[in-house]
């Protein structure tokens, strides 16, 4: 959590209202300055399941995600952003999914997007992505083809994901958190299978107005530096994801097979598309050249 006073109460209420109640809610406050701490301390005082931790210095989302995983002790684990909303049966449904499938490392549900007023955004289609497969290559191939990181906020077998790492991007992107979930998905899908449960959306991912987004794209208003930063981040994404597959126990055969798709679809293609789209914006006068 970081400076989301407008949404933090709704997020916590929806988590504490789950029909599955046997859990601990660990809050990692990344040095919020907007009064969020007071709200969270009040929750901790009235509900014994809540544990509030305030970081001594701002860590950023990637280090916070690893910190929370290391703090947890339960058999199952999930991350929760401080501005989203969960259906009351979200946890119950996913716990049942993992209980029923010992081969699965992660479970997720259909999801949709909501605006700042909690209304479903109809212009952005709901998602029901299934990354299940009999082999790591089959699962990873689906992930590379369907660029969707929502399941990073699903439910996991904690002990099987303790080795996962979340990247802090290189150099020019070091303060940018976009795409940081994808390498972790490569890690999970290399180690185990995926379970999709539920017929209707059970997780509501909030899309906020630009002014309320804490994570910014470097040089977003410039063409040359902006497209360069984007390409560097996409190469970093490819490289770290490939290493996470290896870290998760992927053998040399898997690494060789997935390399071409991963390199092209997660680095080359998006960099080329972004270059063209940004050039069009430059010609329209919407961007500065430098």
N, C-alpha and C positions, 0 to 999 in steps of 0.2 A: 504494500500500500504506500502511496505517495500523493499527497495533496489532491484528494478527490472527495472533499467534504460534501459535495453536492450529491454523491452517489453511494458513499460508504455505508450509510445506514440501511439502504435498501438491499445492498449486497449481503451484509451480515445477517439481516433479518431473514432473507431467503435461505441462507445456509443453516441458520439455527432452527428453521421451521421444517427441516427435512423429516420425512417419515422414518427414515433410518437415523437413529439418535445416538448410537454408540460410537462417538468420534470425539477427537480433540481438534479445536480450531486454533491454530497458531497464527498470530498476526505479526508480521515483520514490518515495522514502520520505518521507512527509509528516510528518516529525518523530515517528516511532514511539518509544515509551518502554518497550516491553514485551520488548525483546531481539530483535525481528525483524531489526534491522540486522546483528547478528552472523551470523545464518543466511544472510542475503543476501550479505554480504561473503565468506562461505565458498564460496558458489556461484560468485561472480565470480572467486575465486582458482583454482578448479579447472575452470572452463568458459569458454573465451575468448569465447563468444557472449554472456555476461552482462556488462552494464554497470550498476553501482549508482550512483545519485545520491541524496544526502540533501538535502532542502530546508532552507534556513536558517530558515524559519518555516513554520508550517502554512498551506497554501494552500487546502485544501478540494478536493473531488473535481473540480469543474468546471475550476478553474485547472490542476489536475494533468493532466487529460485533454488540455487544449490544450498544456501544456508537453511532454508525451510525443510528441504529434503533431509538434511543432516540432523535437524531438530526432532523430526518425527520418530515415533516408535511403533506405530500400528502396523498391522499386516498389509493393509492397503493404504494408498496415499493419493492425494490429488492436489494440484495447485488451483488457486482461485484468485482471480483479479478483483480489485476493490471497486469495480464499477459494473460488474455483470450481475445477472439474476439467474437463479436455478429453480426449475420446477420442483415442487415438494417431493416427488418420487425419483428425482435424479439419482441420488445415492443408492436408494433401495434397488432401483433397476440395474445399476452398474455392479453393485455388490453381488446381486444374483447372477449377473452375467459371468463374473470371474469365478464365483463359486461353482457354476455349472460347467466351466471349461478350464481344467487345470493346465492346459497347454497355452492358454492366453496370458500375455503379460500386461495387456491393457484393454480397457473397455470404454466405449463411448456411445453417445446417443445422437439422434438427429438434432440439429441446432438451427437457429435463425438469428437474425440481427434486429436489434431494437434501437430507437433513437433516444435522445435525452429525456423524452417524456414517457418512456417505457412502451411506446407503440411499436409494433412490428413494422419493419421497413419493407414494404411490398416490392419495391424496385430492386431489392437485393434478394435473390432466391434463397430459400432455406436450403440447408445442406444435409445430406445423409450419406456421407462418404464411408465406404467399406474398404479397409486396407487388409482384410484377412487374406490368408493364402497358406498353402501347404509348405512352402519353402521361403527362406529369407529373400531370395531373388524375386519371387512372385510378388511378395509384399512390397519390397522396395521399388519395383518397377511401377506398381500402382501409385506409390507416393510421388515418384519422379514425374509421372504423367498428370496426376491430379494434385495441383499445388494448393493444399489446404492444411493449415496447421491447427485447426480447431481441436482436434483430438489430443493435442498437447495438454489440454485442460480436462482430460478424461480421468479415469480411475486406474491406478497401477498397482502391481505387486511390488511393494516397496523394496524388498531385499534384492529383487532382480534388476532394479534400475539405479542402485546406489553408485555405480561407476559412471553415470552419465555426466557430461560436462556441458555447460551453456557458454557459448562464445561471447567474448568482448571483442568486437570487430577491430581489425587492424587500423592503425594510423588515422586517416581522415574520418573514419566512421566510428571511432572509439566511443562516442557518446550516442550512437544510434542503436536502438534495440530492434529495429525491424528485421524480420526473418530469423531471429535468434532461436526460435523454437524448432526449426526444421532439422538441424543436425541431431537434436535429441530424438526426433521421430525416427531418423535413420538408425540410431542406436537401439531403440525399442524394437523396431520391426526386424532387426537383425537377430535379436535375442529370443523373440517369441511372437506368438500370434495375436490377433486383434479381434475383439468382439464388438459388434454393433448391436445395440439393444434399444427397443422402444419404437413405436410407430409414429409418434408426433415429437416435435422439438421439445427437449427437456433442458436445454441450455440456451440462454438468451445473451448473446454477445453484443455489448453496447458499442455503437459507433457514434463518436462524439464530434461536435463541431471543432474546427481547427483550433480555435482559441483555447479549448479545454483539453487538448491533447498534450501530454507531458513529453512524449517522444517526438523529436523533430528530425527531418531529413536534412543532412548537411548540404548547404548551398542550394536549397530548394528553389531559389529565385534566379539562379544563374544557369546558363547553358553549358559552358565548357567545364567549369568545376563541378557542377551538379551531375552531368553525365559521367564524368570521370569517377566521382565518388560512388555513383551507382554501380559502375562496372567493377570497381575495386571490391565493393561489398558483395556483389554476386560471385566474383571469383573466390573471395574469402568463404562464402557460403558453400560453394562446391568443394573447396579444399577441406574445410572443417568437417563437412558431412561425410566425405570419403574417409577421413581419418576416424570418425565416430563409428563407421561400419567396421573398420579394422579393430577399433578399440572394443567393440561389442563381441568380437570373436569371429568376424567374417574372414573366411579363408581366402587364399590368393585367387582361386577360381571365381568366387563371388565378386571380389574387388575388380578383377579384370572385366567381368561381364557387365557390371553396372557402370563402369567408368565412362564409356562413350555417351550413354544417355544422360548421366548425371552432369557431365561436362557441357554437353550441348544445351540441354533443357534448363539447367539452373545457372549457367553462366553465359554462353554464347548467344543463345536466342533472346533472353530477356534484355541483354545489353544492347543488342542490335535494335530491338523493338523500341526500347527506351530512347536510344540515340535518334531514331526517326521521329518519334512522337515529340520529343523535346525540341528538335529542329523545327518542327511545324509550329510549336509554340513560340519559338524565337522569331520566326518569320512574321507571326501575327503581332509581335511586339509585346508578348506576355512575359518574356524573360530577358534578363540582361545577358550579354554575351559572356562576360567574365563574372 
